[in-house]
Amino acid sequence: MDIVAKLENYRLEKRVTQEALADKLGVAFSTVNRWFNRKSSPNKIQTHHIKKLLKIK
């Protein structure tokens, strides 16, 4: 499972909106939306923050 799929599972399990998730990660809502629609991928820094949020090494 890739990092975006894990992030989507986290979002659904915690009942967090894409907007709230974007705030937690310090990115725009549209950025998170593009990740989930597979139009873009998180960059290296964003991936680091996602892993921190998900507590992945």
ZIGI-V759535 format. One record per backbone hydrogen bond with DSSP energy under -1.0 kcal/mol. NH is the residue of the N-H (numbers start at 1). CO is the residue of the C=O. Records with the same first field share a line. If there is no record, write none. Layout:
# ZIGI-V759535
NH=CO / CO
This chain:
# ZIGI-V759535
6=2
7=3
8=4
9=5
10=6
11=7
12=8
13=9
14=10
16=11
21=17
22=18
23=19
24=20
25=21
26=22
27=22
32=28
33=29
34=30
35=31
36=32
37=33
38=35
39=34
40=34
47=43
48=44
49=45
50=46
51=47
52=48
53=49
54=50
56=51
